[in-house]
Amino acid sequence: MRRELRLAAVVALGELGGSHDYRDRADAGGGLAGFAEMPEARGPLLELPLDPGDTFVTRATAEALLRRRDRAGLATVASALAAADPNPGDWILTAVVDVFGIFSDDRDDVTRLCGELSQDADDRVARGARQLHELLTGIDPVLGPAQARSAGSRSEPGGPVPPR
């Protein structure tokens, strides 16, 4: 892994995140989410979900961070949620439901991680993680464990139908 290239990407995306165009800021949030484990990405990633100009930036950035399904992405979303005003906070919560409302295994894994993060030394991360944990436990995913395993193969009369 070439740290200097990754750092250059974070710097460029951070600059894009300061654009006047909401589409640039949303793209920056989505791109920066891939670098959430880097300390240099933390500042912009804490600002973009709280974008005062457009909730599309909030939702796009939060979804990209949540789709990582890891500590770095979840801690960033938790921190943003704890600091969010009601409107961006609602869009962050909408992103949580969108990302974790399908597969119960994904929801369960992230719920456990939120439990761990609720004890984080950073009070903002801990408060946000508790909020996320409460929301996640109320989500009833569309596919449970058995359904998720068999979702890739459908059977019809005459045998299995290959995925399209």
C-alpha positions as CSV (number, residue, x, y, z in Angstrom):
1,M,0.0,0.0,0.0
2,R,1.4,3.3,-1.0
3,R,0.7,5.7,1.9
4,E,1.8,8.8,-0.1
5,L,-0.8,8.1,-2.8
6,R,-3.5,7.4,-0.3
7,L,-2.7,10.6,1.5
8,A,-2.8,12.6,-1.8
9,A,-6.3,11.1,-2.5
10,V,-7.5,12.1,1.0
11,V,-6.2,15.6,0.5
12,A,-7.8,15.9,-3.0
13,L,-11.1,14.5,-1.7
14,G,-11.0,16.8,1.3
15,E,-10.6,19.8,-1.0
16,L,-13.5,18.5,-3.1
17,G,-15.6,18.3,0.1
18,G,-15.2,22.1,0.4
19,S,-16.9,22.7,-2.9
20,H,-19.9,24.9,-3.3
21,D,-21.6,22.2,-5.3
22,Y,-23.5,19.6,-3.2
23,R,-22.7,16.9,-5.8
24,D,-19.0,17.4,-5.3
25,R,-19.4,17.3,-1.5
26,A,-21.4,14.1,-1.7
27,D,-18.8,12.5,-4.0
28,A,-16.1,13.6,-1.6
29,G,-17.9,12.0,1.3
30,G,-18.4,8.7,-0.6
31,G,-14.8,8.7,-1.7
32,L,-13.4,9.6,1.7
33,A,-15.3,6.8,3.4
34,G,-12.9,4.4,1.7
35,F,-10.1,6.1,3.7
36,A,-12.0,6.4,7.1
37,E,-9.2,4.5,8.9
38,M,-6.7,7.3,8.0
39,P,-6.4,10.1,10.6
40,E,-6.2,12.7,7.8
41,A,-9.7,11.7,6.6
42,R,-11.3,12.1,10.0
43,G,-11.8,15.9,9.9
44,P,-13.6,16.0,6.6
45,L,-15.6,12.8,7.4
46,L,-16.9,14.4,10.6
47,E,-18.0,17.6,8.7
48,L,-19.6,16.1,5.6
49,P,-22.4,14.1,7.4
50,L,-23.3,17.4,9.1
51,D,-23.4,19.4,5.8
52,P,-25.4,22.5,6.5
53,G,-26.2,23.1,2.8
54,D,-27.7,19.8,1.6
55,T,-28.9,16.7,3.3
56,F,-28.0,14.6,0.2
57,V,-24.4,15.1,1.3
58,T,-25.3,13.9,4.8
59,R,-27.1,10.8,3.5
60,A,-24.5,9.9,0.9
61,T,-21.6,10.2,3.3
62,A,-23.3,8.3,6.1
63,E,-24.3,5.5,3.8
64,A,-20.8,5.1,2.4
65,L,-19.4,5.0,5.9
66,L,-22.0,2.5,7.1
67,R,-21.4,0.2,4.2
68,R,-17.8,-0.3,5.4
69,R,-19.4,-2.2,8.3
70,D,-16.3,-1.6,10.4
71,R,-15.2,0.3,13.5
72,A,-13.7,3.3,11.6
73,G,-16.9,3.9,9.6
74,L,-19.3,3.3,12.4
75,A,-17.4,5.5,14.9
76,T,-17.4,8.3,12.4
77,V,-21.2,8.0,11.9
78,A,-21.7,7.7,15.6
79,S,-19.7,10.9,16.3
80,A,-21.6,12.8,13.6
81,L,-25.0,11.6,14.9
82,A,-24.2,12.7,18.4
83,A,-23.4,16.2,17.1
84,A,-26.2,16.4,14.5
85,D,-29.1,18.8,14.6
86,P,-32.5,17.1,14.1
87,N,-32.6,17.4,10.2
88,P,-29.2,15.9,9.4
89,G,-29.7,13.5,12.3
90,D,-32.9,12.2,10.7
91,W,-31.0,11.6,7.4
92,I,-28.2,9.8,9.2
93,L,-30.8,7.5,10.8
94,T,-32.5,7.0,7.4
95,A,-29.1,5.9,6.0
96,V,-28.8,3.4,8.9
97,V,-32.2,1.9,8.1
98,D,-31.4,1.7,4.4
99,V,-28.0,0.0,4.9
100,F,-29.0,-2.4,7.7
101,G,-32.7,-3.1,6.9
102,I,-32.0,-6.0,4.5
103,F,-29.8,-8.6,6.0
104,S,-30.1,-9.5,9.7
105,D,-26.5,-10.8,9.9
106,D,-25.2,-7.3,8.9
107,R,-27.5,-5.6,11.4
108,D,-26.5,-8.0,14.2
109,D,-22.8,-7.5,13.5
110,V,-23.0,-3.8,13.6
111,T,-25.3,-3.8,16.6
112,R,-22.6,-5.7,18.5
113,L,-20.0,-3.2,17.3
114,C,-22.2,-0.3,18.5
115,G,-22.3,-2.0,21.9
116,E,-18.5,-1.9,22.0
117,L,-18.3,1.7,20.8
118,S,-20.8,2.8,23.4
119,Q,-18.0,2.4,25.9
120,D,-15.5,4.4,23.7
121,A,-13.3,7.0,25.4
122,D,-14.6,9.7,23.0
123,D,-17.9,10.8,24.6
124,R,-19.3,11.8,21.3
125,V,-18.6,8.4,19.7
126,A,-20.1,6.7,22.8
127,R,-23.3,8.8,22.8
128,G,-23.8,8.3,19.0
129,A,-23.1,4.6,19.3
130,R,-25.8,4.3,22.0
131,Q,-28.2,6.1,19.7
132,L,-27.3,3.8,16.8
133,H,-27.6,0.7,19.0
134,E,-31.1,1.7,20.0
135,L,-32.1,2.3,16.3
136,L,-30.5,-1.0,15.1
137,T,-32.3,-3.1,17.7
138,G,-35.6,-1.8,16.4
139,I,-34.9,-2.7,12.8
140,D,-36.6,-5.8,11.5
141,P,-34.5,-6.8,8.5
142,V,-36.2,-8.2,5.4
143,L,-33.9,-11.3,5.2
144,G,-33.0,-13.4,8.2
145,P,-30.1,-15.8,8.4
146,A,-31.7,-18.7,6.5
147,Q,-33.3,-16.4,3.9
148,A,-30.0,-14.7,3.3
149,R,-28.2,-17.9,2.6
150,S,-30.7,-19.1,0.1
151,A,-31.4,-15.7,-1.5
152,G,-28.8,-16.3,-4.2
153,S,-30.6,-19.3,-5.7
154,R,-34.3,-19.4,-6.5
155,S,-36.1,-22.6,-7.3
156,E,-38.9,-22.9,-9.7
157,P,-40.6,-25.9,-11.3
158,G,-38.0,-27.7,-13.3
159,G,-35.1,-26.8,-11.1
160,P,-33.0,-23.9,-9.8
161,V,-32.9,-20.7,-11.8
162,P,-29.4,-19.2,-12.1
163,P,-29.1,-15.6,-10.7
164,R,-29.5,-12.9,-13.3
